[in-house]
């Protein structure tokens, strides 16, 4: 479970939704291996998030503030 949280946290940083502005992702290769994802898969997930999800998340956050 810790590996999944690590990957999700770093994916959020990669798409600009990290806790701190400008925070860079640092994907741990061991965590990726434990979950069974490659760097290419992470890149694909990141691209999908950027296309489909990031704007929706920003809209929800804006409405909650």
C-alpha positions, 0 to 999 in steps of 0.5 A: 500500500505504501508504494501505491501512495508513493506513486500517487503522491508523485503523480500528483506532483508531476501534473502540478497538483503537489502540496507545494508549488513547483514540487518535483516528482521523485519516483522510486524505482523499487516502489514502481517495481513492487507495483509492477509499473514501468517509467513508460506506464507512469508517463502514460498515466501522467498524460492521461491525468493531464488530459482528463483529470487535472482541470476537473480537480482544479475546478472542484478545489476552487469551488470548495474555497 
